[in-house]
Structure formats: C-alpha cells, structure tokens
Amino acid sequence: MDRSNITKRFSENGFNKTGDTGDIAAGQKFKPSYFHKYLTCLALMLLFFSGCASSRSGKVFSRNDSIQDSNQLQAASNEPDEEIIQLDEEVIQLTSAEEFESGTDETNSLAIRIPDSGNENSLDYYIQIALSTNPEILAAQHRLAAQSQVVPQVTSLDDPTLVDSFQPFHNNSVQTAAGRGPNTLSLSQKFPWFGKLDTRGRVAQANVQVAHTQLTQAKLKVIEDVNLAYYDVYYNQKAIQITLDDSKFLTQLIRAEDAKFRVGGKQQNLIRTQVELDKLDNRLILLKRQFQQSQADLAEVTQTNPNSNLTASRFDVPSAPKQIEQLYEAAISSRPEIQERLHTIIRNQHEEELAHLDYKPDVTFGLGWQAITNDNAISPVTNSNDNVAFTIGINLPIWRDKLQAGVNEAEHRRAESTRRYEAVRDDTFRMIRRLSVQANSLEEQIVLFRDKIIPREEKILRLFFNNYRTGNVDFQQLLDDWSNLLALHIQLVRMESDLGKTLASLERVVGQEMITFTTNVPATAQEPAPMPAPATAPELKTTPEKQPAPVLPIPVFEE
C-alpha cells in the first residue's frame, strides 16, 4: 500500500494531513486546543506543589522545644564520652527564655531593673533612660528580631523547580506515533530526609536564644555603666558639699585670729589659717573638675547632653551579700554569659545531629506533562493524547569522607563550646568571690568609720577646740585635727561610693539584683557632723591684703 492510498483512506474518514477533524458535525466531541491544555496543566502543577510546600512552612517552635532541648542536653551530658567533656548535672538546669516575637520589645528573663521612678535625680531614673536610649541595646534588639526570622526560613522547603521545554520548529521536534511533541512541562520539589527541617529549625532557635542572652548582656552592661557613673557623681558632689561646709570653720577661725592679731595676738596663726583655706580652695578646684567629668560620663551612658547638670540624690547605702553559695547558684541560672554558652552547646548538639542526617538521601518528586498535537505530525495514526509522567529521585551520599568530616567538625565544636562554658563558669565564680570579699570589706569599713572613728575624731576636735580657747592646745594641733576629720568625712563618702560600684559589678556578674540576697543596711549616708564654732570676736575692718581668701563659688548641691 503506497502513501497516497493511506492518505486517501484517512481523508475519507474525515481526517486531513494538517490534523483537522474536518467539519464539526452535530454531536461530534470537541477537543481542547494545545494552548488551553498547556494552561490547565501548568495551573494544576502549581496548585499541587504549592499545597505541599505550604504544609511544611507552618512549623512553629514553642516553649516546650526549648525545655526539650534542655532535657536533651542534660541526657547527653550523662553519657560517657572520652573525647567530649560532660557538663555537671546540676549545671544543666536551664531557664527557658520567653519566646521573642517580632515587633515587640522583649524583656529578658533575668532580673533587670526597669524602674518607674519620678525622681529625676535618682539612680533608677537614669537607668530607665539608659535602657530606652542606649544604641547597643537597640542594636541587640534588632539582632534578636532578625535572628528570629531565620527560623521560618530554614524550616521551609526549597522552592519547587518548574521547567518548560519548547520545540517550536516542527521539523526539529520530537515525533511519536501519537503525534508531535512541541512542548514539555515539568515541575519538581525536593523533600529533605525526615527530621532535617526540624533539626535546622532547632539550630536556628538556639541561635535566637543566644541572641536573647546577648541582649541581656547589653542591658546589664548599661546598668553597670550607669551605676559606676552615678556613684562617681555622688562622691564628687558630696565631697564638694562636705568641703564647703568645713570651710566655714576656717573662715570663722580666720576672723577670730585676725581679731586677736589686732589686739596683739600671733600673726603666724592667721597666716596658717589662710594657708589651710588656700589648700581647701585647691581641693575644691580638683573636686569640681572631677565632678564635671563624672557628669559627662553619666550623660554619655544615658545619651543626654554632655553639658547637662546631672546630680545624684540621697540613697540608702547598699548591703553586701553574705551567702556566697547563693550567688554561685544564681549566676549559673541567671548570668547571660553562662546561658549563652549553654545555648551554644545545644546548638552544637543539633548541628552534630544534622551532620549525621546528611548521610540520608533527600527525595525529589516531580510531575511532567508533554503536549502532543497532530499539527505538522508525520505519523498517520496520531491521536493527540498528551503524555503525563511522575518522577522520583534521590541524591546519593557516597562521598563518605566529606560526610564524616562534617560530623567530626560538629563534635569538635561541641567540645569547644563545653570548654568555653567551663571557662566562663570558673571565671564567674572567681569574680563573685573577689567582688563579695571587696563589698563585705567596704561595708565593715563604713560601719567602723561611721560608728567609731568619725564620732571619736569629732569628740577629739571639740576637746582640742575647748583647750585651744584656754591656751592648752597648740594652734597647729587644732588645724591638723580639723584636716584629719575632713579627710575622714570624705573617705567615708568614697567608701560608700565604692561599695555601690562593687555591688553594681557584682549584680552584672550574677545577673540579679543584690536586694534579692540581702536586706538594706539600717543606716543611710549621713551628713557630716557640724564643726564646733570658734570663739566669736568683734567684727573689725581689715585691710585688703589681710582679708582671707574667698571660697570658690561652687554651689552647695541639695540631696
């Protein structure tokens, strides 16, 4: 049978060479065009795989995941391993941090003061300003918010792959018995092995917790900086006030000695008093400079104008903690540096688990559709039935050296994190010990100065002054004792300031306020006792060269 007879037979049955079905008679079935079939298959493929992908993107990590991570870490620490250092069982009791939600200002789970004080000169007020404006805290908040957005990224499937192959030239396209295939459309989606996405999410969640502890560290650092600057302001402000108050004694003493000199007294006593007043003026200059510098430091940590007149108000002398073991336990559960190391260990454990999962192949599912048309088809028996195919494939993890290297890397990183945790823990205990000893020593000195040394020195000065009036005490002894009492008053204020600084540093190391471990010291920072008034003398006019040097015009700051 020749080709012409075949063509004739098909023509008689209503088919022509171009693939037309002839005139569409009544009741004859209509076949969709190639373009309509293409759009329909494309829509079905996208709908199918978008549904599969969306079902995986809804993974949410709850608070229970963090608790489960802690339990896994504790269980892993009890397993014997000669290569990896195990953590102490009592150390692994982690305190799960609150979930951080994007767009909210998450407060840390540690005890950090965010006061609501109406006193604009109080320590709590300055801390509140610093916590709300410090750029390091704001940067840490954004870092935490950014890290929290990593979790939905790593727990979602990869984008599906859509491939469309065109063969527009009919002389160079695939020809089958069913017809010509001008177009092939395929859609594939990769599915990681069971547990890979969840493990990646746990790694990202551990990084969120690490960022959370870094935010806490920034807040504690700012609180400590505010405390240090505030107590410097307090010391210099109080030292200026004490010096100004004590200078009144010298001023009155100069007037009395000047009156005695005019009626035949010793001029050397008047000159000595003027020299002491000049020394006092020099001390005021130094204190004023230190006060302005401490004001600038406080303005810097509170993000205010450096020229602001920042002052300190009266405060209760803080008390040093006595139970150091409680501080050790509190630091293990509260110090953010230790919590950061623990969450890092958890992350490394999940990374090690992920490295083991890399030995498992990933599966790729696909759906293919090939359009078949009898347009320009060379087959005489074309039926225009499209081809539909389902594909499945896996990757072959055969490079075992690379996979084992990934596992070894994860194990070494976990061992490194464990070592770093132990280093941070030991350093924390050392700092707690040093700061506690220093705080208790300062507290004992404050009590000694306030209750014994200064009252006795004041009593001696009164006795010297009474004996000086009767001529039984040398004038220089009176000045020396007055100068010694002034130094004791200033030293007491310095120790009060140092105690506040020490406890502020201790709070940062522990991660909690010291008020949770101690009660307030029953006494407060006291005003120095007034100096005994010298004997009054008649007011006499003095020559300009004999007039006492004036006290520097430094204002007396109110508490």
Salt bridges, closest charged atoms under 4 A:
ASP65 OD1 - ARG202 NH1 3.68
ASP69 OD1 - ARG202 NH1 3.73
ASP69 OD1 - HIS350 NE2 3.09
ASP88 OD2 - ARG425 NH1 3.20
GLU98 OE2 - ARG63 NH1 3.29
ASP198 OD1 - LYS59 NZ 3.92
GLU224 OE1 - ARG508 NH1 3.01
ASP225 OD2 - LYS221 NZ 2.73
ASP232 OD1 - LYS501 NZ 2.34
ASP258 OD2 - ARG262 NE 3.35
GLU276 OE2 - LYS279 NZ 3.91
GLU337 OE1 - ARG335 NE 3.08
GLU340 OE2 - ARG341 NH2 4.00
GLU351 OE2 - ARG347 NE 3.92
GLU352 OE1 - ARG414 NE 2.82
GLU353 OE1 - HIS350 ND1 3.74
ASP362 OD2 - LYS190 NZ 3.53
ASP362 OD1 - LYS196 NZ 2.90
ASP386 OD1 - LYS37 NZ 3.07
GLU409 OE2 - ARG413 NE 3.10
GLU416 OE2 - ARG420 NE 3.07
GLU422 OE1 - ARG419 NH1 3.87
ASP426 OD1 - ARG425 NE 3.37
ASP427 OD1 - ARG430 NH2 2.68
GLU443 OE1 - LYS322 NZ 2.80
ASP451 OD1 - ARG450 NE 3.58
GLU458 OE2 - HIS489 NE2 3.31
ASP498 OD1 - ARG494 NH1 3.81
GLU507 OE1 - ARG113 NH2 3.41
GLU513 OE1 - ARG113 NE 3.40
GLU527 OE2 - ARG314 NH2 3.61
GLU559 OE2 - LYS238 NZ 2.93
GLU559 OE1 - ARG314 NH2 2.89
